[in-house]
Amino acid sequence: MWLVFAILTVLMWGSSDVLFKKASSKEGSVVDLIAYNGIVLFVITLIYMLIKGITFDVEAILKYVGVAGCYIASMFFYYAAFKFSKV
């Protein structure tokens, strides 16, 4: 069963890279991609928290801000690099 998931992961990751390459070639689209990525992750996190009944903790959110900042910076460079790479 793991082989099926591994193959699906490779196919979906490769497909997303092609779509990101196409979208990042436009002017100003890197910031748009980061915004869309953030919106989708926020919605998924909110749904997960509502299903699991997890409450908001201010201390945990403050710790997460640093991690989120590093993730946003890495995604910015990742999307920006697609302008100069062949996919």
Secondary structure, 3 states (H helix, E strand, C coil): CHHHHHHHHHHHHHHHHHHHHHHHCCCCHHHHHHHHHHHHHHHHHHHHHHHHCCCCCHHHHHHHHHHHHHHHHHHHHHHHHHHHCCC
